[in-house]
C-alpha cells in the first residue's frame, strides 16, 4: 500500500474542506495522485448531496437573520456558493469518538474551504471576539434585545469587541480552530439567551415591492440582469 503523509492529507483538506479520514482514504484510492483524489472527493460529495437533497440542497447556506423590525428573515452566512450543511442543530447527537455518548450540537455547521469569508447575518454590535476552548476563534454579535449570533472555528477574526457591523459585512474567515474535524463555520443562533435552531425559526413572508417603485427597480437591475444572462 502506498504511504500517505500527514502533510498530503492536510493539503487535500485545505483544498476541498473534506474531513481527515475522507481525505486519507481518497489519497489511498488515488494511489497518491492529488488531482485524482480531489475528483474522487468531488464525486463522493455529489453522491452525498443527492442523497440529502430533500434536507440540505433547498437550504444551502440559508440561515435565519434578524430584520430591523425584530422579525426573523433569511440570509447567508458564507460569502461563497460552495458551502453545504455538514452538521445540523441536534440536542440528541451521539458521537462515536466520545464513546457514543450524547453530545448536544447547538449550532448549524457550514463546511467550506479555509479562508472563505464569513458574513454577519444581520446588523449589530460585536460583544465577543476571542479564542476559547473547543470554540476556537469566534465572534459573537448582539443584534437587539432578543437575538445574537455566534460564528465559531474561524482561522482569522476581522472585527473586535465594540465594532458595529452591518448585514453582509465580512467578520472573519473559515478555519479549523478549536474542536473540529474539518474546515467549517459553526453558526450559533441565540434567542432570549438560549441557543435555538435557526432553520426552525418562524420566517415572515416577504413584502411585495410597492408599484410606484417598480420602474426604478427594473431600471436599476437591467444592467445586472444583462451581465447574469451573458454568463455561460
C-alpha positions in Angstrom: 0.0 0.0 0.0 1.2 3.5 -0.9 2.3 5.6 2.1 0.3 8.8 2.6 1.9 11.6 4.7 0.1 13.9 7.1 1.2 16.8 5.0 -0.5 15.4 1.9 -3.7 14.8 3.9 -3.7 18.4 5.3 -3.1 19.8 1.8 -6.1 17.9 0.5 -8.2 19.0 3.4 -7.4 22.6 2.8 -8.2 22.3 -0.9 -11.5 20.5 -0.5 -12.8 21.1 3.0 -13.3 17.4 3.5 -12.6 15.5 6.7 -9.3 14.0 7.6 -10.3 10.3 7.1 -12.1 11.0 3.9 -9.0 12.8 2.5 -6.7 10.0 3.6 -9.0 7.4 2.0 -9.3 9.4 -1.2 -5.5 9.7 -1.5 -5.0 5.9 -0.9 -7.6 5.1 -3.5 -5.9 7.5 -5.9 -2.5 6.0 -5.1 -1.2 9.4 -4.1 -2.5 11.3 -7.2 -3.6 14.6 -5.7 -5.8 15.6 -8.7 -7.5 12.2 -8.8 -8.1 12.3 -5.1 -9.9 15.7 -5.5 -12.0 14.2 -8.2 -12.9 11.2 -6.0 -13.9 13.5 -3.2 -16.0 15.7 -5.6 -17.8 12.6 -6.9 -18.4 11.4 -3.3 -19.7 14.8 -2.3 -22.1 14.9 -5.3 -23.5 11.5 -4.3 -23.9 12.5 -0.7 -25.6 15.8 -1.8 -28.0 13.8 -3.9 -28.9 11.6 -1.1 -29.5 14.6 1.2 -31.3 16.7 -1.4 -34.6 16.9 0.4 -32.9 18.0 3.6 -29.9 20.1 2.6 -30.0 21.3 -1.0 -33.0 23.5 -0.6 -31.3 25.2 2.4 -27.8 25.7 1.1 -26.2 28.3 3.3 -29.5 30.0 4.1 -29.9 30.8 7.7 -32.2 32.9 9.9 -31.3 36.6 10.3 -32.9 39.4 12.3 -34.8 42.1 10.5 -34.9 45.7 11.7 -38.5 45.2 12.9 -37.4 42.3 15.2 -38.8 39.6 13.0 -36.7 36.8 11.5 -35.8 36.5 7.9 -33.3 34.6 5.8 -29.8 35.5 4.6 -26.4 33.7 4.1 -23.6 33.2 6.5 -20.8 32.4 4.0 -19.5 34.6 1.1 -19.4 31.7 -1.4 -21.6 29.3 -3.3 -19.8 26.1 -2.4 -20.8 25.7 1.3 -23.0 22.9 2.5 -24.6 22.0 5.8 -22.3 19.4 7.3 -24.0 19.1 10.7 -27.3 20.4 11.9 -28.6 21.6 15.3 -29.2 18.4 17.2 -29.6 18.2 21.0 -29.5 14.4 20.9 -26.5 13.9 18.7 -24.2 10.9 19.6 -20.6 10.8 18.6 -18.6 7.5 18.3 -15.3 9.4 19.2 -16.8 10.2 22.6 -18.0 6.6 23.3 -21.3 7.2 21.5 -22.4 9.5 24.3 -24.9 12.3 23.8 -23.1 15.5 22.9 -25.6 18.2 22.0 -24.8 20.2 18.9 -26.3 23.7 19.4 -25.2 25.1 16.1 -25.5 24.6 12.3 -22.2 23.8 10.6 -21.4 25.1 7.1 -18.4 23.3 5.5 -16.3 25.5 3.3 -12.6 25.8 2.4 -10.3 27.5 4.8 -10.2 31.3 4.2 -13.8 31.5 3.0 -15.3 34.8 4.1 -17.8 34.6 7.0 -20.6 37.2 6.8 -22.6 38.9 9.6 -26.2 37.8 9.1 -27.7 41.0 10.5 -26.7 44.4 11.8 -25.4 44.5 15.3 -22.6 45.2 17.8 -19.7 42.8 18.4 -19.8 41.6 22.0 -17.1 38.9 21.8 -14.1 38.4 19.6 -11.7 35.9 21.1 -10.5 32.4 21.2 -11.8 29.9 23.8 -11.5 26.1 24.2 -13.4 24.0 21.7 -15.0 27.1 20.1 -11.6 28.1 18.7 -11.5 31.6 17.4 -15.0 33.1 17.3 -17.1 36.2 17.0 -20.5 36.9 18.7 -22.8 39.7 17.6 -25.7 41.2 19.6 -28.4 42.3 17.2 -31.1 43.6 19.6 -32.6 42.7 23.0 -33.8 39.4 21.7 -31.2 38.0 19.2 -27.5 37.3 19.0 -25.4 35.2 16.6 -22.1 33.5 17.0 -19.6 32.2 14.5 -17.1 29.5 15.6 -13.8 27.9 14.5 -12.5 30.9 12.5 -9.0 30.9 11.1 -9.0 34.7 11.4 -11.2 37.3 13.2 -11.6 40.6 11.4 -13.7 42.5 14.0 -13.2 43.5 17.6 -15.5 44.0 20.6 -17.5 47.2 20.2 -17.4 47.3 16.4 -20.8 47.9 14.7 -21.3 45.6 11.7 -23.9 45.5 9.0 -25.6 42.6 7.4 -23.2 41.1 4.8 -20.0 42.5 6.4 -17.1 40.1 6.4 -16.3 39.4 10.1 -13.8 36.6 9.7 -12.6 33.6 7.7 -13.5 29.9 7.8 -10.9 27.8 9.7 -10.4 24.8 11.9 -9.6 26.2 15.3 -11.0 24.5 18.4 -12.6 21.1 18.3 -13.3 20.4 14.6 -12.7 17.6 12.1 -12.6 19.8 9.1 -12.9 23.5 7.9 -16.3 24.9 8.6 -18.1 27.7 10.5 -20.5 26.6 13.3 -23.3 29.2 13.3 -25.0 29.7 16.7 -28.3 31.4 16.9 -29.3 32.9 20.3 -32.9 33.9 21.2 -33.6 35.4 24.6 -30.4 33.9 25.9 -31.0 30.4 24.6 -29.4 28.7 21.6 -32.0 27.6 19.1 -32.2 26.0 15.7 -32.1 28.9 13.1 -33.6 26.8 10.4 -36.7 26.2 12.5 -37.5 29.8 13.4 -40.8 31.2 12.1 -40.0 33.2 9.0 -42.1 36.1 7.8 -43.4 36.4 4.3 -41.6 38.9 2.1 -43.4 42.2 1.5 -44.2 42.9 -2.2 -42.5 45.9 -3.8 -44.6 49.0 -4.0 -45.9 49.5 -7.6 -44.6 53.1 -7.7 -41.1 51.8 -7.1 -41.1 49.0 -9.7 -40.0 51.2 -12.7 -36.9 52.4 -10.8 -36.2 48.9 -9.6 -36.4 47.4 -13.1 -34.1 50.2 -14.4 -31.6 49.5 -11.7 -31.4 45.7 -12.2 -31.4 45.9 -16.0 -27.6 46.0 -16.5 -27.1 43.5 -13.7 -29.6 41.1 -15.4 -27.8 41.6 -18.7 -24.5 40.6 -17.1 -26.0 37.5 -15.5 -27.7 36.4 -18.7 -24.4 36.7 -20.6 -22.7 34.2 -18.3 -22.1 30.9 -20.0 
